[in-house]
Amino acid sequence: TRPKCPVAALNADLPALRPTELARVLAAATQFPRAFLPDAAGIGTTLLAAAPGRELAPAFGTDSRARHRASGAVELRLDAVDSVRQDVDTGGDLRSALALGVGPRTAAVAARLLIAGQ
């Protein structure tokens, strides 16, 4: 715990992340002792936040959405934060992130990885 500061954990596999959307999620999270944002697939978690003086208590991994909810964290239900929800676990996830817009280096690597029609 950090007695005077909020803390958050954000997944690293968010290639389409937009700062304004992340700011909205973080602002919403401050309304609760602990809060999380589910991933686009609806089974994982892309962000977990805790208020000052609260334990973060992360439970990332398979089915983390259910685990974070069961631990008492509030699920954030926000519209228009797709870039913060779209993590990349599969080729389909990567295509979805590309559709949202990614940086030039990610786009270049993705073009080499993805085979047309798959």
N, CA, C and O atoms as a GROMACS GRO file, in nm:
protein
  472
    1THR      N    1   0.084  -0.119   0.000
    1THR     CA    2   0.000   0.000   0.000
    1THR      C    3   0.088   0.125   0.000
    1THR      O    4   0.201   0.124   0.048
    2ARG      N    5   0.032   0.228  -0.054
    2ARG     CA    6   0.097   0.360  -0.052
    2ARG      C    7   0.000   0.451   0.020
    2ARG      O    8  -0.106   0.483  -0.034
    3PRO      N    9   0.033   0.495   0.140
    3PRO     CA   10  -0.064   0.566   0.222
    3PRO      C   11  -0.119   0.695   0.162
    3PRO      O   12  -0.231   0.733   0.193
    4LYS      N   13  -0.042   0.763   0.079
    4LYS     CA   14  -0.088   0.893   0.030
    4LYS      C   15  -0.109   0.899  -0.120
    4LYS      O   16  -0.147   1.003  -0.173
    5CYS      N   17  -0.085   0.789  -0.190
    5CYS     CA   18  -0.094   0.792  -0.336
    5CYS      C   19  -0.178   0.677  -0.388
    5CYS      O   20  -0.170   0.565  -0.337
    6PRO      N   21  -0.260   0.704  -0.489
    6PRO     CA   22  -0.327   0.592  -0.556
    6PRO      C   23  -0.225   0.515  -0.638
    6PRO      O   24  -0.118   0.567  -0.670
    7VAL      N   25  -0.257   0.392  -0.671
    7VAL     CA   26  -0.168   0.310  -0.751
    7VAL      C   27  -0.252   0.232  -0.851
    7VAL      O   28  -0.367   0.198  -0.824
    8ALA      N   29  -0.194   0.204  -0.967
    8ALA     CA   30  -0.264   0.125  -1.068
    8ALA      C   31  -0.165   0.036  -1.141
    8ALA      O   32  -0.047   0.069  -1.155
    9ALA      N   33  -0.215  -0.077  -1.188
    9ALA     CA   34  -0.137  -0.169  -1.271
    9ALA      C   35  -0.208  -0.177  -1.406
    9ALA      O   36  -0.328  -0.201  -1.413
   10LEU      N   37  -0.131  -0.156  -1.511
   10LEU     CA   38  -0.183  -0.154  -1.648
   10LEU      C   39  -0.110  -0.259  -1.730
   10LEU      O   40   0.013  -0.266  -1.727
   11ASN      N   41  -0.185  -0.340  -1.803
   11ASN     CA   42  -0.122  -0.441  -1.889
   11ASN      C   43  -0.032  -0.374  -1.992
   11ASN      O   44  -0.057  -0.262  -2.036
   12ALA      N   45   0.073  -0.444  -2.029
   12ALA     CA   46   0.168  -0.391  -2.127
   12ALA      C   47   0.125  -0.420  -2.270
   12ALA      O   48   0.179  -0.360  -2.363
   13ASP      N   49   0.030  -0.511  -2.291
   13ASP     CA   50  -0.007  -0.550  -2.427
   13ASP      C   51  -0.128  -0.472  -2.478
   13ASP      O   52  -0.229  -0.530  -2.517
   14LEU      N   53  -0.116  -0.340  -2.475
   14LEU     CA   54  -0.222  -0.250  -2.521
   14LEU      C   55  -0.167  -0.160  -2.632
   14LEU      O   56  -0.147  -0.040  -2.609
   15PRO      N   57  -0.144  -0.214  -2.751
   15PRO     CA   58  -0.076  -0.138  -2.856
   15PRO      C   59  -0.155  -0.022  -2.914
   15PRO      O   60  -0.098   0.063  -2.982
   16ALA      N   61  -0.285  -0.017  -2.889
   16ALA     CA   62  -0.367   0.092  -2.942
   16ALA      C   63  -0.399   0.197  -2.836
   16ALA      O   64  -0.483   0.284  -2.858
   17LEU      N   65  -0.333   0.189  -2.721
   17LEU     CA   66  -0.364   0.275  -2.606
   17LEU      C   67  -0.363   0.423  -2.643
   17LEU      O   68  -0.269   0.474  -2.704
   18ARG      N   69  -0.470   0.491  -2.603
   18ARG     CA   70  -0.482   0.635  -2.624
   18ARG      C   71  -0.480   0.704  -2.487
   18ARG      O   72  -0.557   0.667  -2.398
   19PRO      N   73  -0.394   0.803  -2.470
   19PRO     CA   74  -0.380   0.869  -2.340
   19PRO      C   75  -0.511   0.928  -2.286
   19PRO      O   76  -0.535   0.921  -2.166
   20THR      N   77  -0.594   0.986  -2.371
   20THR     CA   78  -0.718   1.046  -2.322
   20THR      C   79  -0.813   0.939  -2.267
   20THR      O   80  -0.883   0.964  -2.169
   21GLU      N   81  -0.815   0.822  -2.329
   21GLU     CA   82  -0.900   0.714  -2.279
   21GLU      C   83  -0.846   0.661  -2.147
   21GLU      O   84  -0.923   0.634  -2.055
   22LEU      N   85  -0.714   0.646  -2.137
   22LEU     CA   86  -0.654   0.601  -2.012
   22LEU      C   87  -0.684   0.701  -1.900
   22LEU      O   88  -0.713   0.661  -1.788
   23ALA      N   89  -0.677   0.829  -1.930
   23ALA     CA   90  -0.706   0.932  -1.830
   23ALA      C   91  -0.850   0.920  -1.780
   23ALA      O   92  -0.875   0.937  -1.661
   24ARG      N   93  -0.943   0.890  -1.870
   24ARG     CA   94  -1.083   0.871  -1.828
   24ARG      C   95  -1.098   0.753  -1.735
   24ARG      O   96  -1.169   0.760  -1.635
   25VAL      N   97  -1.030   0.643  -1.767
   25VAL     CA   98  -1.038   0.523  -1.684
   25VAL      C   99  -0.978   0.551  -1.546
   25VAL      O  100  -1.038   0.516  -1.444
   26LEU      N  101  -0.862   0.613  -1.542
   26LEU     CA  102  -0.798   0.644  -1.414
   26LEU      C  103  -0.884   0.739  -1.330
   26LEU      O  104  -0.893   0.723  -1.208
   27ALA      N  105  -0.946   0.837  -1.394
   27ALA     CA  106  -1.033   0.930  -1.321
   27ALA      C  107  -1.153   0.855  -1.262
   27ALA      O  108  -1.192   0.880  -1.148
   28ALA      N  109  -1.211   0.766  -1.339
   28ALA     CA  110  -1.326   0.688  -1.290
   28ALA      C  111  -1.285   0.598  -1.174
   28ALA      O  112  -1.361   0.580  -1.080
   29ALA      N  113  -1.166   0.543  -1.182
   29ALA     CA  114  -1.118   0.451  -1.077
   29ALA      C  115  -1.102   0.522  -0.943
   29ALA      O  116  -1.113   0.458  -0.838
   30THR      N  117  -1.077   0.653  -0.944
   30THR     CA  118  -1.057   0.725  -0.818
   30THR      C  119  -1.184   0.732  -0.733
   30THR      O  120  -1.179   0.769  -0.616
   31GLN      N  121  -1.297   0.696  -0.791
   31GLN     CA  122  -1.424   0.701  -0.719
   31GLN      C  123  -1.445   0.580  -0.626
   31GLN      O  124  -1.543   0.576  -0.551
   32PHE      N  125  -1.353   0.483  -0.632
   32PHE     CA  126  -1.371   0.358  -0.558
   32PHE      C  127  -1.243   0.320  -0.484
   32PHE      O  128  -1.134   0.360  -0.523
   33PRO      N  129  -1.256   0.242  -0.375
   33PRO     CA  130  -1.136   0.195  -0.305
   33PRO      C  131  -1.046   0.110  -0.396
   33PRO      O  132  -0.924   0.126  -0.395
   34ARG      N  133  -1.107   0.021  -0.473
   34ARG     CA  134  -1.036  -0.060  -0.573
   34ARG      C  135  -1.127  -0.074  -0.693
   34ARG      O  136  -1.248  -0.093  -0.677
   35ALA      N  137  -1.070  -0.065  -0.812
   35ALA     CA  138  -1.151  -0.076  -0.933
   35ALA      C  139  -1.068  -0.142  -1.042
   35ALA      O  140  -0.945  -0.140  -1.040
   36PHE      N  141  -1.140  -0.202  -1.139
   36PHE     CA  142  -1.071  -0.265  -1.252
   36PHE      C  143  -1.149  -0.244  -1.380
   36PHE      O  144  -1.270  -0.218  -1.377
   37LEU      N  145  -1.079  -0.255  -1.491
   37LEU     CA  146  -1.139  -0.247  -1.623
   37LEU      C  147  -1.123  -0.382  -1.691
   37LEU      O  148  -1.010  -0.430  -1.706
   38PRO      N  149  -1.234  -0.444  -1.732
   38PRO     CA  150  -1.221  -0.573  -1.800
   38PRO      C  151  -1.166  -0.556  -1.941
   38PRO      O  152  -1.177  -0.449  -2.001
   39ASP      N  153  -1.106  -0.662  -1.992
   39ASP     CA  154  -1.055  -0.658  -2.128
   39ASP      C  155  -1.170  -0.667  -2.228
   39ASP      O  156  -1.285  -0.692  -2.190
   40ALA      N  157  -1.139  -0.648  -2.356
   40ALA     CA  158  -1.241  -0.649  -2.460
   40ALA      C  159  -1.310  -0.784  -2.472
   40ALA      O  160  -1.426  -0.791  -2.511
   41ALA      N  161  -1.240  -0.892  -2.440
   41ALA     CA  162  -1.298  -1.025  -2.446
   41ALA      C  163  -1.395  -1.051  -2.332
   41ALA      O  164  -1.476  -1.143  -2.339
   42GLY      N  165  -1.387  -0.971  -2.226
   42GLY     CA  166  -1.478  -0.985  -2.114
   42GLY      C  167  -1.439  -1.089  -2.012
   42GLY      O  168  -1.520  -1.122  -1.925
   43ILE      N  169  -1.318  -1.143  -2.021
   43ILE     CA  170  -1.277  -1.244  -1.924
   43ILE      C  171  -1.154  -1.203  -1.843
   43ILE      O  172  -1.130  -1.253  -1.733
   44GLY      N  173  -1.077  -1.112  -1.898
   44GLY     CA  174  -0.955  -1.068  -1.831
   44GLY      C  175  -0.968  -0.927  -1.776
   44GLY      O  176  -1.078  -0.872  -1.769
   45THR      N  177  -0.855  -0.871  -1.737
   45THR     CA  178  -0.847  -0.737  -1.679
   45THR      C  179  -0.731  -0.664  -1.744
   45THR      O  180  -0.622  -0.721  -1.758
   46THR      N  181  -0.753  -0.540  -1.784
   46THR     CA  182  -0.641  -0.462  -1.840
   46THR      C  183  -0.588  -0.358  -1.743
   46THR      O  184  -0.473  -0.314  -1.757
   47LEU      N  185  -0.668  -0.318  -1.644
   47LEU     CA  186  -0.624  -0.219  -1.548
   47LEU      C  187  -0.686  -0.248  -1.413
   47LEU      O  188  -0.805  -0.279  -1.403
   48LEU      N  189  -0.605  -0.239  -1.309
   48LEU     CA  190  -0.651  -0.253  -1.171
   48LEU      C  191  -0.596  -0.133  -1.094
   48LEU      O  192  -0.478  -0.102  -1.105
   49ALA      N  193  -0.682  -0.067  -1.018
   49ALA     CA  194  -0.641   0.053  -0.944
   49ALA      C  195  -0.684   0.044  -0.798
   49ALA      O  196  -0.785  -0.018  -0.766
   50ALA      N  197  -0.606   0.108  -0.712
   50ALA     CA  198  -0.638   0.114  -0.570
   50ALA      C  199  -0.619   0.257  -0.519
   50ALA      O  200  -0.525   0.326  -0.559
   51ALA      N  201  -0.708   0.298  -0.432
   51ALA     CA  202  -0.702   0.431  -0.371
   51ALA      C  203  -0.587   0.436  -0.270
   51ALA      O  204  -0.535   0.332  -0.230
   52PRO      N  205  -0.547   0.556  -0.230
   52PRO     CA  206  -0.442   0.567  -0.130
   52PRO      C  207  -0.474   0.484  -0.005
   52PRO      O  208  -0.587   0.485   0.044
   53GLY      N  209  -0.374   0.414   0.044
   53GLY     CA  210  -0.392   0.334   0.163
   53GLY      C  211  -0.458   0.199   0.142
   53GLY      O  212  -0.477   0.125   0.239
   54ARG      N  213  -0.493   0.165   0.019
   54ARG     CA  214  -0.558   0.037  -0.011
   54ARG      C  215  -0.459  -0.055  -0.080
   54ARG      O  216  -0.372  -0.010  -0.155
   55GLU      N  217  -0.472  -0.184  -0.054
   55GLU     CA  218  -0.390  -0.284  -0.122
   55GLU      C  219  -0.438  -0.297  -0.266
   55GLU      O  220  -0.558  -0.297  -0.292
   56LEU      N  221  -0.346  -0.307  -0.359
   56LEU     CA  222  -0.383  -0.330  -0.498
   56LEU      C  223  -0.437  -0.473  -0.514
   56LEU      O  224  -0.539  -0.492  -0.581
   57ALA      N  225  -0.372  -0.570  -0.456
   57ALA     CA  226  -0.414  -0.711  -0.457
   57ALA      C  227  -0.444  -0.762  -0.598
   57ALA      O  228  -0.556  -0.805  -0.626
   58PRO      N  229  -0.344  -0.758  -0.688
   58PRO     CA  230  -0.368  -0.803  -0.825
   58PRO      C  231  -0.390  -0.954  -0.835
   58PRO      O  232  -0.333  -1.032  -0.759
   59ALA      N  233  -0.474  -0.990  -0.931
   59ALA     CA  234  -0.503  -1.132  -0.959
   59ALA      C  235  -0.513  -1.149  -1.110
   59ALA      O  236  -0.609  -1.207  -1.161
   60PHE      N  237  -0.413  -1.098  -1.182
   60PHE     CA  238  -0.413  -1.105  -1.328
   60PHE      C  239  -0.395  -1.249  -1.375
   60PHE      O  240  -0.353  -1.336  -1.299
   61GLY      N  241  -0.428  -1.272  -1.501
   61GLY     CA  242  -0.417  -1.405  -1.560
   61GLY      C  243  -0.553  -1.451  -1.608
   61GLY      O  244  -0.647  -1.372  -1.617
   62THR      N  245  -0.563  -1.578  -1.639
   62THR     CA  246  -0.688  -1.635  -1.689
   62THR      C  247  -0.803  -1.606  -1.592
   62THR      O  248  -0.790  -1.627  -1.472
   63ASP      N  249  -0.914  -1.560  -1.646
   63ASP     CA  250  -1.034  -1.529  -1.568
   63ASP      C  251  -1.013  -1.423  -1.460
   63ASP      O  252  -1.078  -1.427  -1.356
   64SER      N  253  -0.923  -1.329  -1.485
   64SER     CA  254  -0.895  -1.228  -1.383
   64SER      C  255  -1.014  -1.135  -1.358
   64SER      O  256  -1.027  -1.079  -1.249
   65ARG      N  257  -1.101  -1.119  -1.457
   65ARG     CA  258  -1.219  -1.035  -1.434
   65ARG      C  259  -1.300  -1.090  -1.316
   65ARG      O  260  -1.337  -1.015  -1.226
   66ALA      N  261  -1.327  -1.219  -1.318
   66ALA     CA  262  -1.405  -1.281  -1.211
   66ALA      C  263  -1.330  -1.274  -1.078
   66ALA      O  264  -1.391  -1.249  -0.974
   67ARG      N  265  -1.200  -1.295  -1.080
   67ARG     CA  266  -1.122  -1.291  -0.956
   67ARG      C  267  -1.118  -1.150  -0.896
   67ARG      O  268  -1.131  -1.133  -0.775
   68HIS      N  269  -1.099  -1.048  -0.982
   68HIS     CA  270  -1.096  -0.912  -0.930
   68HIS      C  271  -1.232  -0.872  -0.874
   68HIS      O  272  -1.241  -0.808  -0.770
   69ARG      N  273  -1.338  -0.911  -0.944
   69ARG     CA  274  -1.473  -0.881  -0.893
   69ARG      C  275  -1.496  -0.952  -0.759
   69ARG      O  276  -1.547  -0.892  -0.665
   70ALA      N  277  -1.458  -1.079  -0.751
   70ALA     CA  278  -1.476  -1.156  -0.627
   70ALA      C  279  -1.394  -1.098  -0.512
   70ALA      O  280  -1.431  -1.114  -0.396
   71SER      N  281  -1.284  -1.031  -0.543
   71SER     CA  282  -1.198  -0.974  -0.438
   71SER      C  283  -1.252  -0.841  -0.386
   71SER      O  284  -1.196  -0.783  -0.293
   72GLY      N  285  -1.362  -0.794  -0.445
   72GLY     CA  286  -1.423  -0.669  -0.399
   72GLY      C  287  -1.393  -0.547  -0.483
   72GLY      O  288  -1.444  -0.439  -0.454
   73ALA      N  289  -1.311  -0.562  -0.586
   73ALA     CA  290  -1.284  -0.448  -0.675
   73ALA      C  291  -1.410  -0.419  -0.758
   73ALA      O  292  -1.481  -0.511  -0.798
   74VAL      N  293  -1.435  -0.292  -0.782
   74VAL     CA  294  -1.551  -0.249  -0.860
   74VAL      C  295  -1.515  -0.254  -1.009
   74VAL      O  296  -1.411  -0.204  -1.051
   75GLU      N  297  -1.603  -0.314  -1.086
   75GLU     CA  298  -1.583  -0.318  -1.231
   75GLU      C  299  -1.625  -0.185  -1.291
   75GLU      O  300  -1.738  -0.141  -1.273
   76LEU      N  301  -1.533  -0.121  -1.362
   76LEU     CA  302  -1.563   0.005  -1.429
   76LEU      C  303  -1.638  -0.024  -1.558
   76LEU      O  304  -1.594  -0.104  -1.640
   77ARG      N  305  -1.751   0.042  -1.575
   77ARG     CA  306  -1.833   0.025  -1.695
   77ARG      C  307  -1.834   0.158  -1.769
   77ARG      O  308  -1.920   0.243  -1.746
   78LEU      N  309  -1.738   0.174  -1.857
   78LEU     CA  310  -1.721   0.298  -1.930
   78LEU      C  311  -1.734   0.273  -2.080
   78LEU      O  312  -1.688   0.171  -2.131
   79ASP      N  313  -1.796   0.367  -2.149
   79ASP     CA  314  -1.801   0.362  -2.295
   79ASP      C  315  -1.682   0.437  -2.352
   79ASP      O  316  -1.622   0.521  -2.285
   80ALA      N  317  -1.649   0.405  -2.475
   80ALA     CA  318  -1.547   0.478  -2.551
   80ALA      C  319  -1.408   0.475  -2.485
   80ALA      O  320  -1.336   0.575  -2.486
   81VAL      N  321  -1.372   0.360  -2.429
   81VAL     CA  322  -1.236   0.340  -2.379
   81VAL      C  323  -1.179   0.210  -2.439
   81VAL      O  324  -1.106   0.136  -2.374
   82ASP      N  325  -1.215   0.186  -2.564
   82ASP     CA  326  -1.176   0.061  -2.631
   82ASP      C  327  -1.025   0.040  -2.634
   82ASP      O  328  -0.979  -0.073  -2.624
   83SER      N  329  -0.949   0.148  -2.646
   83SER     CA  330  -0.804   0.131  -2.655
   83SER      C  331  -0.743   0.081  -2.524
   83SER      O  332  -0.636   0.022  -2.524
   84VAL      N  333  -0.811   0.104  -2.413
   84VAL     CA  334  -0.763   0.058  -2.283
   84VAL      C  335  -0.810  -0.085  -2.257
   84VAL      O  336  -0.752  -0.156  -2.174
   85ARG      N  337  -0.913  -0.128  -2.325
   85ARG     CA  338  -0.968  -0.262  -2.306
   85ARG      C  339  -0.908  -0.364  -2.403
   85ARG      O  340  -0.912  -0.484  -2.376
   86GLN      N  341  -0.853  -0.317  -2.516
   86GLN     CA  342  -0.809  -0.409  -2.621
   86GLN      C  343  -0.666  -0.457  -2.599
   86GLN      O  344  -0.571  -0.401  -2.653
   87ASP      N  345  -0.654  -0.561  -2.518
   87ASP     CA  346  -0.522  -0.624  -2.504
   87ASP      C  347  -0.505  -0.725  -2.617
   87ASP      O  348  -0.599  -0.752  -2.691
   88VAL      N  349  -0.386  -0.778  -2.629
   88VAL     CA  350  -0.356  -0.868  -2.742
   88VAL      C  351  -0.309  -1.003  -2.688
   88VAL      O  352  -0.196  -1.018  -2.642
   89ASP      N  353  -0.400  -1.099  -2.696
   89ASP     CA  354  -0.369  -1.236  -2.657
   89ASP      C  355  -0.373  -1.331  -2.777
   89ASP      O  356  -0.317  -1.441  -2.771
   90THR      N  357  -0.439  -1.290  -2.885
   90THR     CA  358  -0.457  -1.375  -3.004
   90THR      C  359  -0.437  -1.292  -3.130
   90THR      O  360  -0.429  -1.169  -3.125
   91GLY      N  361  -0.430  -1.360  -3.243
   91GLY     CA  362  -0.422  -1.289  -3.371
   91GLY      C  363  -0.544  -1.202  -3.393
   91GLY      O  364  -0.533  -1.092  -3.447
   92GLY      N  365  -0.661  -1.251  -3.353
   92GLY     CA  366  -0.783  -1.171  -3.365
   92GLY      C  367  -0.777  -1.045  -3.281
   92GLY      O  368  -0.824  -0.939  -3.323
   93ASP      N  369  -0.719  -1.057  -3.162
   93ASP     CA  370  -0.701  -0.938  -3.077
   93ASP      C  371  -0.609  -0.837  -3.143
   93ASP      O  372  -0.633  -0.716  -3.137
   94LEU      N  373  -0.504  -0.887  -3.208
   94LEU     CA  374  -0.412  -0.796  -3.277
   94LEU      C  375  -0.483  -0.724  -3.390
   94LEU      O  376  -0.462  -0.604  -3.410
   95ARG      N  377  -0.566  -0.796  -3.464
   95ARG     CA  378  -0.642  -0.732  -3.572
   95ARG      C  379  -0.734  -0.624  -3.516
   95ARG      O  380  -0.747  -0.516  -3.575
   96SER      N  381  -0.797  -0.652  -3.404
   96SER     CA  382  -0.885  -0.552  -3.342
   96SER      C  383  -0.805  -0.429  -3.298
   96SER      O  384  -0.851  -0.316  -3.316
   97ALA      N  385  -0.687  -0.450  -3.242
   97ALA     CA  386  -0.602  -0.338  -3.202
   97ALA      C  387  -0.559  -0.257  -3.325
   97ALA      O  388  -0.557  -0.134  -3.321
   98LEU      N  389  -0.525  -0.326  -3.432
   98LEU     CA  390  -0.486  -0.257  -3.555
   98LEU      C  391  -0.601  -0.171  -3.607
   98LEU      O  392  -0.578  -0.060  -3.656
   99ALA      N  393  -0.723  -0.221  -3.596
   99ALA     CA  394  -0.839  -0.144  -3.641
   99ALA      C  395  -0.859  -0.018  -3.558
   99ALA      O  396  -0.909   0.083  -3.608
  100LEU      N  397  -0.820  -0.022  -3.431
  100LEU     CA  398  -0.830   0.096  -3.345
  100LEU      C  399  -0.721   0.197  -3.378
  100LEU      O  400  -0.739   0.318  -3.358
  101GLY      N  401  -0.608   0.148  -3.427
  101GLY     CA  402  -0.495   0.233  -3.460
  101GLY      C  403  -0.379   0.208  -3.366
  101GLY      O  404  -0.393   0.217  -3.244
  102VAL      N  405  -0.265   0.178  -3.422
  102VAL     CA  406  -0.143   0.151  -3.345
  102VAL      C  407  -0.031   0.238  -3.400
  102VAL      O  408  -0.047   0.304  -3.503
  103GLY      N  409   0.080   0.238  -3.332
  103GLY     CA  410   0.196   0.314  -3.377
  103GLY      C  411   0.261   0.249  -3.499
  103GLY      O  412   0.231   0.134  -3.531
  104PRO      N  413   0.350   0.322  -3.566
  104PRO     CA  414   0.410   0.272  -3.690
  104PRO      C  415   0.495   0.147  -3.671
  104PRO      O  416   0.495   0.060  -3.758
  105ARG      N  417   0.565   0.136  -3.561
  105ARG     CA  418   0.648   0.016  -3.540
  105ARG      C  419   0.562  -0.107  -3.514
  105ARG      O  420   0.590  -0.215  -3.565
  106THR      N  421   0.458  -0.090  -3.434
  106THR     CA  422   0.366  -0.202  -3.411
  106THR      C  423   0.299  -0.244  -3.541
  106THR      O  424   0.286  -0.363  -3.568
  107ALA      N  425   0.258  -0.148  -3.620
  107ALA     CA  426   0.194  -0.178  -3.748
  107ALA      C  427   0.289  -0.253  -3.841
  107ALA      O  428   0.248  -0.347  -3.910
  108ALA      N  429   0.415  -0.214  -3.842
  108ALA     CA  430   0.513  -0.281  -3.929
  108ALA      C  431   0.536  -0.425  -3.885
  108ALA      O  432   0.541  -0.515  -3.969
  109VAL      N  433   0.550  -0.447  -3.756
  109VAL     CA  434   0.571  -0.584  -3.707
  109VAL      C  435   0.445  -0.667  -3.731
  109VAL      O  436   0.455  -0.783  -3.771
  110ALA      N  437   0.329  -0.610  -3.706
  110ALA     CA  438   0.204  -0.682  -3.727
  110ALA      C  439   0.187  -0.723  -3.872
  110ALA      O  440   0.138  -0.832  -3.901
  111ALA      N  441   0.226  -0.637  -3.964
  111ALA     CA  442   0.215  -0.669  -4.106
  111ALA      C  443   0.298  -0.791  -4.141
  111ALA      O  444   0.259  -0.871  -4.226
  112ARG      N  445   0.413  -0.806  -4.077
  112ARG     CA  446   0.497  -0.924  -4.102
  112ARG      C  447   0.441  -1.049  -4.036
  112ARG      O  448   0.458  -1.160  -4.087
  113LEU      N  449   0.374  -1.032  -3.922
  113LEU     CA  450   0.323  -1.147  -3.847
  113LEU      C  451   0.192  -1.203  -3.902
  113LEU      O  452   0.172  -1.324  -3.907
  114LEU      N  453   0.105  -1.115  -3.942
  114LEU     CA  454  -0.027  -1.158  -3.985
  114LEU      C  455  -0.026  -1.202  -4.130
  114LEU      O  456   0.026  -1.132  -4.218
  115ILE      N  457  -0.083  -1.315  -4.154
  115ILE     CA  458  -0.094  -1.368  -4.290
  115ILE      C  459  -0.235  -1.336  -4.338
  115ILE      O  460  -0.332  -1.363  -4.267
  116ALA      N  461  -0.247  -1.279  -4.457
  116ALA     CA  462  -0.377  -1.240  -4.511
  116ALA      C  463  -0.474  -1.358  -4.506
  116ALA      O  464  -0.442  -1.470  -4.544
  117GLY      N  465  -0.594  -1.327  -4.460
  117GLY     CA  466  -0.699  -1.428  -4.457
  117GLY      C  467  -0.698  -1.516  -4.334
  117GLY      O  468  -0.783  -1.605  -4.322
  118GLN      N  469  -0.607  -1.496  -4.242
  118GLN     CA  470  -0.605  -1.579  -4.121
  118GLN      C  471  -0.641  -1.497  -4.000
  118GLN      O  472  -0.644  -1.550  -3.889
   0.00000   0.00000   0.00000
